[in-house]
Amino acid sequence: MSAAALDHQPASDADTGDVVSDSQTFRRAFQDLRDGFAQRELWLNLGWQDIKQRYRRSVIGPFWITIATGVQATAMGILYSALLGMSIQTFLPYVTVGLIVWSMISASILEGSEVFIANEGLIKQLPSALSVHIYRLVWRQILFFAHNLLIYVIMVFAFGVWRHMTWTSLAAIPAFGLIVLNALWVSIVFGIFATRYRDIAPILGSLTLLLFVLTPIFWSTDALKAQGGEVANRARIAELNPLYHFLDIIRAPMTGADQQAYHWYIVLGFTVVGWTAAIFALRKYRARVAYWV
């Protein structure tokens, strides 16, 4: 029996005796995630090909990503350090790490909302798990992140960031793992609903731009709080932005800054809630995506 037939094979509900579609069970949702991960040779190659295709016939290839990010971080770091009266030695690494992490977060939201639409041909023709396209997207963003880390390494030695780093800086590793986990569920949830409702993608584009301004990437909450008064109170509003906490759990250890435990608790809470929503979305709508694209 084909995979498509299995998706629509009815199963009996033990309590009610009703017949329900096997495609709308938690078992099939989890199986899709497992099957997709098992096909890692496919999505690993596809993700790498995406990068090679984007920079085909380019001399330095994907390192244009690194150059573009480095130029933007340097320009904005110099500008805002002057505006906020902060030392360029501490503020430029702060901006650089923030921009690198933000690039991955925003891509998970924006590209995640179109992940199934962009892969319409493969979804209709390739007999693979739906999650393959999610893994491919996130793997591609990990590769971009790895290229941008070259800028971070230069900053660490050029500005003496390594002097402030301790063993607690290794917390950046589990922090990155949490960001990857959240990128997965964000792509699943937004990808499914943006495929069904095409207005969601442009809404997310506007919302992401707004969050970019409200997230302390090119500005610092510490600098605003140091001014005291009403400005300091308004700076605390930034903590209502969930992306601020995602940014801080990885930027603080990477720049040798003090880490606050409550940022981790908030991120862990979002991870649990997000994956719960993703599993329910896969359970209910996974089999319908092929008809919506």
HUFEN-V434164 format. One record per residue. N is the residue number from 0. RES is the residue in one small letter. PSI is psi in whole degrees, -180 to 180 (999 if undefined). Layout:
n=N res=RES psi=PSI
n=N res=RES psi=PSI
//
This chain:
n=0 res=m psi=137
n=1 res=s psi=163
n=2 res=a psi=-37
n=3 res=a psi=-38
n=4 res=a psi=-39
n=5 res=l psi=-35
n=6 res=d psi=-30
n=7 res=h psi=10
n=8 res=q psi=125
n=9 res=p psi=150
n=10 res=a psi=144
n=11 res=s psi=140
n=12 res=d psi=120
n=13 res=a psi=-29
n=14 res=d psi=-40
n=15 res=t psi=-20
n=16 res=g psi=-1
n=17 res=d psi=158
n=18 res=v psi=123
n=19 res=v psi=155
n=20 res=s psi=132
n=21 res=d psi=-18
n=22 res=s psi=-17
n=23 res=q psi=51
n=24 res=t psi=156
n=25 res=f psi=-31
n=26 res=r psi=-44
n=27 res=r psi=-33
n=28 res=a psi=-48
n=29 res=f psi=-35
n=30 res=q psi=-37
n=31 res=d psi=-43
n=32 res=l psi=-42
n=33 res=r psi=-44
n=34 res=d psi=-39
n=35 res=g psi=-43
n=36 res=f psi=-35
n=37 res=a psi=-24
n=38 res=q psi=33
n=39 res=r psi=-28
n=40 res=e psi=-34
n=41 res=l psi=-54
n=42 res=w psi=-24
n=43 res=l psi=-43
n=44 res=n psi=-40
n=45 res=l psi=-42
n=46 res=g psi=-40
n=47 res=w psi=-38
n=48 res=q psi=-33
n=49 res=d psi=-43
n=50 res=i psi=-44
n=51 res=k psi=-38
n=52 res=q psi=-38
n=53 res=r psi=-34
n=54 res=y psi=31
n=55 res=r psi=138
n=56 res=r psi=13
n=57 res=s psi=142
n=58 res=v psi=-47
n=59 res=i psi=3
n=60 res=g psi=-135
n=61 res=p psi=-9
n=62 res=f psi=-6
n=63 res=w psi=-30
n=64 res=i psi=-46
n=65 res=t psi=-45
n=66 res=i psi=-47
n=67 res=a psi=-44
n=68 res=t psi=-42
n=69 res=g psi=-43
n=70 res=v psi=-44
n=71 res=q psi=-45
n=72 res=a psi=-42
n=73 res=t psi=-48
n=74 res=a psi=-48
n=75 res=m psi=-33
n=76 res=g psi=-44
n=77 res=i psi=-44
n=78 res=l psi=-52
n=79 res=y psi=-26
n=80 res=s psi=-36
n=81 res=a psi=-41
n=82 res=l psi=-37
n=83 res=l psi=-4
n=84 res=g psi=38
n=85 res=m psi=154
n=86 res=s psi=132
n=87 res=i psi=-29
n=88 res=q psi=-32
n=89 res=t psi=-32
n=90 res=f psi=-35
n=91 res=l psi=-44
n=92 res=p psi=-36
n=93 res=y psi=-48
n=94 res=v psi=-41
n=95 res=t psi=-50
n=96 res=v psi=-42
n=97 res=g psi=-42
n=98 res=l psi=-39
n=99 res=i psi=-46
n=100 res=v psi=-40
n=101 res=w psi=-36
n=102 res=s psi=-39
n=103 res=m psi=-41
n=104 res=i psi=-48
n=105 res=s psi=-37
n=106 res=a psi=-35
n=107 res=s psi=-35
n=108 res=i psi=-52
n=109 res=l psi=-51
n=110 res=e psi=-31
n=111 res=g psi=-34
n=112 res=s psi=-19
n=113 res=e psi=14
n=114 res=v psi=-39
n=115 res=f psi=-34
n=116 res=i psi=-42
n=117 res=a psi=-24
n=118 res=n psi=31
n=119 res=e psi=-48
n=120 res=g psi=-44
n=121 res=l psi=-39
n=122 res=i psi=-39
n=123 res=k psi=-24
n=124 res=q psi=-27
n=125 res=l psi=122
n=126 res=p psi=79
n=127 res=s psi=166
n=128 res=a psi=148
n=129 res=l psi=-33
n=130 res=s psi=-14
n=131 res=v psi=-40
n=132 res=h psi=-29
n=133 res=i psi=-48
n=134 res=y psi=-40
n=135 res=r psi=-45
n=136 res=l psi=-48
n=137 res=v psi=-37
n=138 res=w psi=-40
n=139 res=r psi=-39
n=140 res=q psi=-32
n=141 res=i psi=-40
n=142 res=l psi=-41
n=143 res=f psi=-43
n=144 res=f psi=-43
n=145 res=a psi=-39
n=146 res=h psi=-41
n=147 res=n psi=-20
n=148 res=l psi=-20
n=149 res=l psi=-38
n=150 res=i psi=-43
n=151 res=y psi=-43
n=152 res=v psi=-42
n=153 res=i psi=-43
n=154 res=m psi=-39
n=155 res=v psi=-43
n=156 res=f psi=-33
n=157 res=a psi=-33
n=158 res=f psi=10
n=159 res=g psi=26
n=160 res=v psi=-31
n=161 res=w psi=-24
n=162 res=r psi=-26
n=163 res=h psi=-3
n=164 res=m psi=139
n=165 res=t psi=-170
n=166 res=w psi=-25
n=167 res=t psi=-16
n=168 res=s psi=-18
n=169 res=l psi=-11
n=170 res=a psi=-16
n=171 res=a psi=-26
n=172 res=i psi=-55
n=173 res=p psi=-29
n=174 res=a psi=-42
n=175 res=f psi=-39
n=176 res=g psi=-40
n=177 res=l psi=-39
n=178 res=i psi=-39
n=179 res=v psi=-44
n=180 res=l psi=-41
n=181 res=n psi=-33
n=182 res=a psi=-35
n=183 res=l psi=-50
n=184 res=w psi=-33
n=185 res=v psi=-44
n=186 res=s psi=-36
n=187 res=i psi=-53
n=188 res=v psi=-53
n=189 res=f psi=-35
n=190 res=g psi=-43
n=191 res=i psi=-50
n=192 res=f psi=-31
n=193 res=a psi=-23
n=194 res=t psi=-39
n=195 res=r psi=-42
n=196 res=y psi=103
n=197 res=r psi=-12
n=198 res=d psi=-17
n=199 res=i psi=-38
n=200 res=a psi=-51
n=201 res=p psi=-31
n=202 res=i psi=-43
n=203 res=l psi=-34
n=204 res=g psi=-44
n=205 res=s psi=-40
n=206 res=l psi=-40
n=207 res=t psi=-40
n=208 res=l psi=-41
n=209 res=l psi=-43
n=210 res=l psi=-31
n=211 res=f psi=-40
n=212 res=v psi=-38
n=213 res=l psi=-14
n=214 res=t psi=134
n=215 res=p psi=80
n=216 res=i psi=-55
n=217 res=f psi=5
n=218 res=w psi=163
n=219 res=s psi=133
n=220 res=t psi=-33
n=221 res=d psi=-40
n=222 res=a psi=-38
n=223 res=l psi=-39
n=224 res=k psi=-30
n=225 res=a psi=-21
n=226 res=q psi=-20
n=227 res=g psi=179
n=228 res=g psi=-146
n=229 res=e psi=-32
n=230 res=v psi=-42
n=231 res=a psi=-38
n=232 res=n psi=-40
n=233 res=r psi=-30
n=234 res=a psi=-31
n=235 res=r psi=-17
n=236 res=i psi=-25
n=237 res=a psi=-26
n=238 res=e psi=-13
n=239 res=l psi=-15
n=240 res=n psi=113
n=241 res=p psi=-29
n=242 res=l psi=-23
n=243 res=y psi=-40
n=244 res=h psi=-38
n=245 res=f psi=-39
n=246 res=l psi=-41
n=247 res=d psi=-34
n=248 res=i psi=-22
n=249 res=i psi=-32
n=250 res=r psi=-39
n=251 res=a psi=-52
n=252 res=p psi=-30
n=253 res=m psi=-21
n=254 res=t psi=5
n=255 res=g psi=21
n=256 res=a psi=166
n=257 res=d psi=142
n=258 res=q psi=142
n=259 res=q psi=130
n=260 res=a psi=-32
n=261 res=y psi=-25
n=262 res=h psi=-40
n=263 res=w psi=-42
n=264 res=y psi=-42
n=265 res=i psi=-44
n=266 res=v psi=-43
n=267 res=l psi=-39
n=268 res=g psi=-44
n=269 res=f psi=-35
n=270 res=t psi=-45
n=271 res=v psi=-48
n=272 res=v psi=-43
n=273 res=g psi=-45
n=274 res=w psi=-31
n=275 res=t psi=-46
n=276 res=a psi=-38
n=277 res=a psi=-42
n=278 res=i psi=-43
n=279 res=f psi=-39
n=280 res=a psi=-43
n=281 res=l psi=-42
n=282 res=r psi=-43
n=283 res=k psi=-39
n=284 res=y psi=-1
n=285 res=r psi=-44
n=286 res=a psi=-13
n=287 res=r psi=-16
n=288 res=v psi=-39
n=289 res=a psi=-27
n=290 res=y psi=-21
n=291 res=w psi=-28
n=292 res=v psi=999
//
